[in-house]
């Protein structure tokens, strides 16, 4: 039993309705609300409440339904959304939306889950935070965009908060993938696909430097576009450049980075599904 549950609970100042017919406890606070209002939003909750508990007083002030891992603030924000009334100043928007998402995910309330996800998508959240929310609340459509943003990030500069949001398993998957991508970058940069002096000079000055840039490396899939758009180096004509481009396409090395990232997305998605 945690410290909150050892203390005598108190009634919430706003969400204790005299005509309420079901009592919940979040942290050390009691909420007396309307069963019909809640089950209208959540058929899953209706099924849960219909299950016999063995206690005649279950859901009363004497024996409230305890909401484990739901804080007083989270449940208050959720009820604000359900009842659309509040004298409580609204929290920061992310905190409000995550609170709604947290309770709604517990009770499988689809309309408020959609409301919270749509709202969060309009906010500027760090990719590691989006990945954390995707894991906690089953939002698979957020995994791929977050991974694509995280992969180019420097792990050296990753904060403790960002690492915690990813979790050890995901951090390890991403770190290993980044190491493989780094090896592929060095391999491509070190060996230009032509021994022509004009091409080699252009490769080292333009392409290799872009691929190995320490803070903003060129994605390998954009290498061809860089070559196509760059002015022809002295000593090379259009046909010669096209021959080099064709050779690079035939080697199929430019797609390896994207394939590695796709593998990361599959691994993370599979891991989240197993939780």
C-alpha positions, 0 to 999 in steps of 0.5 A: 500500500502506498503512502496516499492510500494509508492516509484518510481520503478526502472528497474532491472539491468539484467532482463530488456530486450529491446525486452521483452513484459511483465513487472512485479513488485516485491518489488520496482523493475521492470522486463521486460521479455518475455511472451513466455518464461514464459508461455512455463514453465507455462500453468497456467500463460498463462491462468492467463495472458489471463484473461481481466484486464480492462486496456489496459496498464496492464503488461507495465512499466506504469502498471506492474503486481505486484507480491505480497509476492514475493521479488525482490531477489526471482523473480531474482533467479527464472528468473536466473533459467528460463533464465540460465543466471546471473551475480549475485552471487548465494545465499546459495543453500536453499535460491535459491531453496526456491525462485524457489519453491515459484514463481513456486508454485504461477504459478504452474510450475511443472518442476521447482517445482520438481527441487526445491523439489529434490534439497531441499531433498538433503540438511540437513534441520531441520525437522521443516523447512521441515514441514514449507515448506510442509505447504507453498508449498504443499509438503505432502510427507515431513510431515510424515518424519518430524513428526517422527523426531520432536516427539522425540525432547524436546519441552523445547529446541525448539527455537522460530524459530522452533516453528514459523516454526511449527505454533501454530496449529501444535505445539499444535497437537505435544505437546498433542501427546507427552504428551500422549506418555509420559504417555504411556511410564511411564505406560509401564515402571512402570508395568513389565509384570511379577512378577518374581524377575529375570524378574523385576530386568532386566526390571528396569535396562535395559528396563524401563531405556531405555524407560524413557531415558531423551534425547534418549528414546527407541521407544516402538516398539523397546522394544521387540528387546531390550529384545530379544538381551539382555543376559538372566538374572540369573534365567530366561531361554529361554522359560520363556523369550519367554512367557514374550515376547508373553504376551507383544505382546498380550497386544498390548501396544508396538504399541501405540506410532506409532499409536499416531504418525500416528494420528499426521500425519493425523491431520497435513496433514488434517490441511495443506490441509484445508489451 
